[in-house]
Amino acid sequence: MLNLGAMERVFDAIIVGLGPAGAAAAVELARSGARVLALDGSRGRGKPCGGCLSARGLDAMTWMEPPAWLSAHPVRRLWIGYPGRPGASYLSQRPGAYLVERARLDRWLARRAEQAGAQVLCARARDIGREQGLWRVEGAGGPWRAKWLLAAGGAGGLTARRLGLDGGRWRFAALVQEMPMPARLRPVLSEAAFLELGGVTGGYGWAFGRGETLNLGIAWLMDRDQGCPGGLRRRFEAFAHRLGLNPSGTPRGAIIPCPHRRRLKVAQGRAAVLGDAAGLADPVLGEGIAQAMVSGRLAAQAVLAGDLSLYQHAVDETLLTDHHHARLLARLIYRMPQVFHGLARHRPGGIELGFNWLRGEIAPGDIWLCLLRGLSGRGPRLDSSRASYYSSPLVHRPNRRV
Ligand SMILES: Cc1cc2nc3c(=O)[nH]c(=O)nc-3n(C[C@H](O)[C@H](O)[C@H](O)COP(=O)(O)OP(=O)(O)OC[C@H]3O[C@@H](n4cnc5c(N)ncnc54)[C@H](O)[C@@H]3O)c2cc1C
């Protein structure tokens, strides 16, 4: 914990929010010698999350030396269910994702940021402004000033709005609850994930196993103009009942923002929005941990290069293009879940495409092409020259001009 009295008040960069996006940015900047202040207002309240870290997400973390426990619960098998119909199942040769305890991941990320040399402060940014060419951030113990401001406060974060930058308006409302793993489900969910289509209209349900713990949740794709759905809790309970579960306690919920169009303004001058604050989660499943971490690193590299337009460019050319195709795919899946469940049942080998995607081997555009070719078995046409968001395609190397 920092001694506020002795704390510096002027930094190279201030990062608001220390989830995956903010932590990755803090580590990258601090390791390069920048003076970084990272503010987080969560006070240890864990983020509601399925804790499913895609394999491409884990790969993209290699530079942070991820601990072994992050890969302790691999997903090799995927079950696709539909209410009242037999499920489809597919076992892949290699894991597509890893199931992690989200609170533990966030604690580890925050420690990494501190180890790298960032000053981490448990405080909420209450306001931001400009003062003598610097950003000024207000909060308990503040104000603090910095040349660069990275807004990583998650969905609906204060700074994205104040900066006049975009947040995604294609949104999932999601509810999740963790509970002891029932003995009956343990063998089914060992190294496996279950996704149910068609039960939650316009969304899906999931059951993820982490040894003794079952993570159960639903995600519902909100129409852009709608508010939060009243019946989400009821849908969660109905989903649990379909799995023969009667969870006690209250599920926790939050919004997952994804891009609603092909271009989002994520940077301007010396400020940028990262991760959920920018609305960078994937529009098919609402996966956002990997996307947040990569955006944090990209933005930090752009800061180190002295030019945040590099971050804007990298996000535009890779992630937002992928998400554009993913959005089309999501529309199709959630409007016609029975078709996708039927495809999975009759051609379970096609589920490998989902694994390929989660491993970063193909992009959503490739899946789309393959579906259009009627899952012919010929496989997607891959464009190996495409830059991948997950392998940090920032063109210029950092030159430490913070
Ligand atoms: C129910 C649910 C299930 C999900 N499941 C998955 C999943 O299985 N896999 C996956 O990849 N993604 C999942 N997601 C999405 C994923 O959680 C997010 O995309 C990801 O956490 C985004 O990371 P972030 O760093 O941008 O923001 P966050 O993780 O939201 O972190 C933001 C941080 O900033 C802090 N903060 C906010 N405002 C301020 C402020 N003013 N001052 C200081 N601090 C502030 C917050 O307290 C928080 O600690 C799920 C989301 C939900 C809601």
The ligand as a Tripos MOL2 file, in Angstrom:
@<TRIPOS>MOLECULE
LIG
   53    58     1     0     0
SMALL
NO_CHARGES

@<TRIPOS>ATOM
      1 C1        -20.8080  -12.0380  -16.2930 C.3       1 LIG1
      2 C2        -19.6080  -11.8600  -17.1890 C.ar      1 LIG1
      3 C3        -18.9000  -12.9670  -17.6210 C.ar      1 LIG1
      4 C4        -17.7740  -12.8200  -18.4410 C.ar      1 LIG1
      5 N1        -17.0650  -13.9200  -18.8100 N.ar      1 LIG1
      6 C5        -15.9530  -13.7880  -19.5540 C.ar      1 LIG1
      7 C6        -15.1620  -14.9220  -19.8820 C.ar      1 LIG1
      8 O1        -15.4640  -16.0500  -19.4930 O.2       1 LIG1
      9 N2        -14.0510  -14.7350  -20.6380 N.ar      1 LIG1
     10 C7        -13.6820  -13.4970  -21.0810 C.ar      1 LIG1
     11 O2        -12.6590  -13.3850  -21.7880 O.2       1 LIG1
     12 N3        -14.4010  -12.3980  -20.7680 N.ar      1 LIG1
     13 C8        -15.5120  -12.5110  -20.0080 C.ar      1 LIG1
     14 N4        -16.2320  -11.3970  -19.6560 N.ar      1 LIG1
     15 C9        -15.7840  -10.0880  -20.1470 C.3       1 LIG1
     16 C10       -14.5650   -9.6090  -19.3320 C.3       1 LIG1
     17 O3        -14.8510   -9.7150  -17.9580 O.3       1 LIG1
     18 C11       -14.2180   -8.1630  -19.6700 C.3       1 LIG1
     19 O4        -14.2350   -7.9890  -21.0660 O.3       1 LIG1
     20 C12       -12.8490   -7.7910  -19.1230 C.3       1 LIG1
     21 O5        -12.8360   -7.8810  -17.7270 O.3       1 LIG1
     22 C13       -12.4680   -6.3670  -19.5350 C.3       1 LIG1
     23 O6        -11.2860   -6.0070  -18.8760 O.3       1 LIG1
     24 P1        -10.9860   -4.4680  -18.5800 P.3       1 LIG1
     25 O7         -9.6390   -4.4150  -17.9580 O.co2     1 LIG1
     26 O8        -11.2370   -3.6600  -19.7860 O.co2     1 LIG1
     27 O9        -12.1100   -4.0020  -17.5310 O.3       1 LIG1
     28 P2        -12.4870   -4.5830  -16.1020 P.3       1 LIG1
     29 O10       -12.0600   -5.9850  -15.9620 O.co2     1 LIG1
     30 O11       -13.9210   -4.2570  -15.9130 O.co2     1 LIG1
     31 O12       -11.6090   -3.7270  -15.1030 O.3       1 LIG1
     32 C14       -11.8810   -2.3620  -14.8910 C.3       1 LIG1
     33 C15       -11.3440   -1.9680  -13.5330 C.3       1 LIG1
     34 O13       -11.4030   -0.5520  -13.4110 O.3       1 LIG1
     35 C16       -11.9470   -0.2150  -12.1410 C.3       1 LIG1
     36 N5        -12.5530    1.1160  -12.2650 N.ar      1 LIG1
     37 C17       -13.6890    1.4380  -12.9260 C.ar      1 LIG1
     38 N6        -13.8840    2.7730  -12.8440 N.ar      1 LIG1
     39 C18       -12.8620    3.2680  -12.1140 C.ar      1 LIG1
     40 C19       -12.5250    4.5710  -11.6630 C.ar      1 LIG1
     41 N7        -13.2780    5.6470  -11.9510 N.pl3     1 LIG1
     42 N8        -11.4030    4.7250  -10.9190 N.ar      1 LIG1
     43 C20       -10.6070    3.6610  -10.6160 C.ar      1 LIG1
     44 N9        -10.9030    2.3930  -11.0070 N.ar      1 LIG1
     45 C21       -12.0030    2.2080  -11.7450 C.ar      1 LIG1
     46 C22       -12.9400   -1.3230  -11.8540 C.3       1 LIG1
     47 O14       -13.2010   -1.4060  -10.4630 O.3       1 LIG1
     48 C23       -12.1730   -2.5480  -12.3850 C.3       1 LIG1
     49 O15       -11.3160   -3.0740  -11.4090 O.3       1 LIG1
     50 C24       -17.3600  -11.5120  -18.8450 C.ar      1 LIG1
     51 C25       -18.0670  -10.3870  -18.3970 C.ar      1 LIG1
     52 C26       -19.1700  -10.5640  -17.5830 C.ar      1 LIG1
     53 C27       -19.9070   -9.3380  -17.1050 C.3       1 LIG1
@<TRIPOS>BOND
     1     1     2 1
     2     2     3 ar
     3     2    52 ar
     4     3     4 ar
     5     4     5 ar
     6     4    50 ar
     7     5     6 ar
     8     6     7 ar
     9     6    13 1
    10     7     8 2
    11     7     9 ar
    12     9    10 ar
    13    10    11 2
    14    10    12 ar
    15    12    13 ar
    16    13    14 ar
    17    14    15 1
    18    14    50 ar
    19    15    16 1
    20    16    17 1
    21    16    18 1
    22    18    19 1
    23    18    20 1
    24    20    21 1
    25    20    22 1
    26    22    23 1
    27    23    24 1
    28    24    25 2
    29    24    26 1
    30    24    27 1
    31    27    28 1
    32    28    29 2
    33    28    30 1
    34    28    31 1
    35    31    32 1
    36    32    33 1
    37    33    34 1
    38    33    48 1
    39    34    35 1
    40    35    36 1
    41    35    46 1
    42    36    37 ar
    43    36    45 ar
    44    37    38 ar
    45    38    39 ar
    46    39    40 ar
    47    39    45 ar
    48    40    41 1
    49    40    42 ar
    50    42    43 ar
    51    43    44 ar
    52    44    45 ar
    53    46    47 1
    54    46    48 1
    55    48    49 1
    56    50    51 ar
    57    51    52 ar
    58    52    53 1
@<TRIPOS>SUBSTRUCTURE
     1 LIG1         1 GROUP 0 **** ****
